[in-house]
């Protein structure tokens, strides 16, 4: 459901339709007939960096300590075999996720 706020000619919020308030359709129609124009509701707040990190770790089911252990283990094993760990799909995926989380941590 798209939410809207209704403002008068001075851009003052008169009515907010967001599921929490109920207003008669006739009141809104009168308001619109008076020359008022609806504008989109205020945007949802951007989630914090920490909540984004928490969501990513929960989605992957890999907390930070496990992810860092896996990265280190795979990297050491690849180095022993003389291989580039980035050529391993598991390592590349974990590294990409870790880089994303590192970037979010920099915002904390």
C-alpha atoms as a printed R data frame, in Angstrom:
    type eleno elety resid chain resno       x       y      z
1   ATOM     1    CA   UNK     A     1   0.000   0.000  0.000
2   ATOM     2    CA   UNK     A     2   1.422   3.357 -0.989
3   ATOM     3    CA   UNK     A     3   1.174   5.986  1.721
4   ATOM     4    CA   UNK     A     4   0.479   9.653  1.119
5   ATOM     5    CA   UNK     A     5   0.427  12.858  3.090
6   ATOM     6    CA   UNK     A     6  -1.827  15.726  2.119
7   ATOM     7    CA   UNK     A     7  -0.637  19.297  2.352
8   ATOM     8    CA   UNK     A     8  -2.437  22.592  1.950
9   ATOM     9    CA   UNK     A     9  -1.345  25.504 -0.242
10  ATOM    10    CA   UNK     A    10   1.278  26.565  2.327
11  ATOM    11    CA   UNK     A    11   2.776  23.043  2.204
12  ATOM    12    CA   UNK     A    12   1.592  22.349  5.782
13  ATOM    13    CA   UNK     A    13   0.612  18.711  6.431
14  ATOM    14    CA   UNK     A    14  -3.139  18.570  6.878
15  ATOM    15    CA   UNK     A    15  -3.888  14.846  6.751
16  ATOM    16    CA   UNK     A    16  -1.651  11.783  6.847
17  ATOM    17    CA   UNK     A    17  -2.959   8.591  5.282
18  ATOM    18    CA   UNK     A    18  -0.647   5.812  6.393
19  ATOM    19    CA   UNK     A    19  -2.770   3.050  7.797
20  ATOM    20    CA   UNK     A    20  -2.624   4.454 11.325
21  ATOM    21    CA   UNK     A    21  -5.270   7.103 10.737
22  ATOM    22    CA   UNK     A    22  -8.683   6.756  9.145
23  ATOM    23    CA   UNK     A    23 -10.305   9.642  7.284
24  ATOM    24    CA   UNK     A    24 -13.604   9.775  5.448
25  ATOM    25    CA   UNK     A    25 -13.257   9.684  1.671
26  ATOM    26    CA   UNK     A    26 -15.578  12.684  1.388
27  ATOM    27    CA   UNK     A    27 -13.231  14.797  3.544
28  ATOM    28    CA   UNK     A    28 -10.309  13.930  1.285
29  ATOM    29    CA   UNK     A    29 -12.353  14.576 -1.865
30  ATOM    30    CA   UNK     A    30 -13.359  18.003 -0.515
31  ATOM    31    CA   UNK     A    31  -9.756  18.700  0.346
32  ATOM    32    CA   UNK     A    32  -8.635  17.796 -3.185
33  ATOM    33    CA   UNK     A    33 -11.482  19.820 -4.729
34  ATOM    34    CA   UNK     A    34 -10.240  22.857 -2.797
35  ATOM    35    CA   UNK     A    35  -7.085  22.780 -4.946
36  ATOM    36    CA   UNK     A    36  -4.824  20.899 -2.581
37  ATOM    37    CA   UNK     A    37  -2.311  18.443 -3.999
38  ATOM    38    CA   UNK     A    38  -1.129  15.207 -2.380
39  ATOM    39    CA   UNK     A    39   2.586  14.559 -2.220
40  ATOM    40    CA   UNK     A    40   4.350  11.280 -1.464
41  ATOM    41    CA   UNK     A    41   4.797  10.322  2.162
42  ATOM    42    CA   UNK     A    42   8.105  10.942  3.864
43  ATOM    43    CA   UNK     A    43  10.625   8.277  2.801
44  ATOM    44    CA   UNK     A    44  11.451   5.433  5.133
45  ATOM    45    CA   UNK     A    45  14.570   6.118  7.196
46  ATOM    46    CA   UNK     A    46  17.765   4.490  5.930
47  ATOM    47    CA   UNK     A    47  18.769   1.558  8.152
48  ATOM    48    CA   UNK     A    48  21.871   2.096 10.264
49  ATOM    49    CA   UNK     A    49  25.172   0.544  9.218
50  ATOM    50    CA   UNK     A    50  25.036  -1.837 12.194
51  ATOM    51    CA   UNK     A    51  21.535  -3.052 11.352
52  ATOM    52    CA   UNK     A    52  22.644  -3.640  7.735
53  ATOM    53    CA   UNK     A    53  25.634  -5.667  8.980
54  ATOM    54    CA   UNK     A    54  23.384  -7.671 11.304
55  ATOM    55    CA   UNK     A    55  20.959  -8.366  8.441
56  ATOM    56    CA   UNK     A    56  23.778  -9.532  6.125
57  ATOM    57    CA   UNK     A    57  25.256 -11.850  8.749
58  ATOM    58    CA   UNK     A    58  21.828 -13.242  9.635
59  ATOM    59    CA   UNK     A    59  21.002 -13.752  5.934
60  ATOM    60    CA   UNK     A    60  24.249 -15.663  5.334
61  ATOM    61    CA   UNK     A    61  24.095 -17.485  8.682
62  ATOM    62    CA   UNK     A    62  27.791 -16.686  9.065
63  ATOM    63    CA   UNK     A    63  28.740 -14.458 12.001
64  ATOM    64    CA   UNK     A    64  31.893 -12.363 11.837
65  ATOM    65    CA   UNK     A    65  34.161 -14.759 13.740
66  ATOM    66    CA   UNK     A    66  33.199 -17.721 11.540
67  ATOM    67    CA   UNK     A    67  33.530 -15.696  8.332
68  ATOM    68    CA   UNK     A    68  37.002 -14.427  9.303
69  ATOM    69    CA   UNK     A    69  38.114 -17.932 10.315
70  ATOM    70    CA   UNK     A    70  36.908 -19.374  7.007
71  ATOM    71    CA   UNK     A    71  38.644 -16.633  4.996
72  ATOM    72    CA   UNK     A    72  41.920 -17.192  6.840
73  ATOM    73    CA   UNK     A    73  41.757 -20.978  6.532
74  ATOM    74    CA   UNK     A    74  40.924 -20.977  2.831
75  ATOM    75    CA   UNK     A    75  43.615 -18.380  2.129
76  ATOM    76    CA   UNK     A    76  46.303 -20.376  3.963
77  ATOM    77    CA   UNK     A    77  45.286 -23.609  2.252
78  ATOM    78    CA   UNK     A    78  45.369 -21.934 -1.174
79  ATOM    79    CA   UNK     A    79  48.793 -20.396 -0.466
80  ATOM    80    CA   UNK     A    80  50.200 -23.787  0.540
81  ATOM    81    CA   UNK     A    81  48.988 -25.166 -2.789
82  ATOM    82    CA   UNK     A    82  50.356 -22.137 -4.642
83  ATOM    83    CA   UNK     A    83  46.909 -21.054 -5.802
84  ATOM    84    CA   UNK     A    84  45.130 -17.712 -5.814
85  ATOM    85    CA   UNK     A    85  42.285 -17.992 -3.273
86  ATOM    86    CA   UNK     A    86  40.168 -15.558 -5.318
87  ATOM    87    CA   UNK     A    87  39.838 -18.282 -7.957
88  ATOM    88    CA   UNK     A    88  37.879 -20.365 -5.445
89  ATOM    89    CA   UNK     A    89  34.156 -19.453 -5.625
90  ATOM    90    CA   UNK     A    90  33.580 -19.925 -1.888
91  ATOM    91    CA   UNK     A    91  36.484 -17.635 -0.990
92  ATOM    92    CA   UNK     A    92  35.487 -15.017 -3.580
93  ATOM    93    CA   UNK     A    93  31.919 -14.927 -2.247
94  ATOM    94    CA   UNK     A    94  33.057 -14.712  1.383
95  ATOM    95    CA   UNK     A    95  35.623 -12.025  0.515
96  ATOM    96    CA   UNK     A    96  32.988  -9.954 -1.319
97  ATOM    97    CA   UNK     A    97  30.626 -10.172  1.664
98  ATOM    98    CA   UNK     A    98  33.441  -9.341  4.080
99  ATOM    99    CA   UNK     A    99  34.467  -6.318  1.992
100 ATOM   100    CA   UNK     A   100  30.852  -5.141  2.028
101 ATOM   101    CA   UNK     A   101  30.686  -5.473  5.818
102 ATOM   102    CA   UNK     A   102  34.082  -3.756  6.262
103 ATOM   103    CA   UNK     A   103  32.743  -0.801  4.260
104 ATOM   104    CA   UNK     A   104  29.656  -0.653  6.506
105 ATOM   105    CA   UNK     A   105  31.826  -0.898  9.650
106 ATOM   106    CA   UNK     A   106  33.767   2.149  8.450
107 ATOM   107    CA   UNK     A   107  30.525   4.115  8.782
108 ATOM   108    CA   UNK     A   108  30.111   3.224 12.482
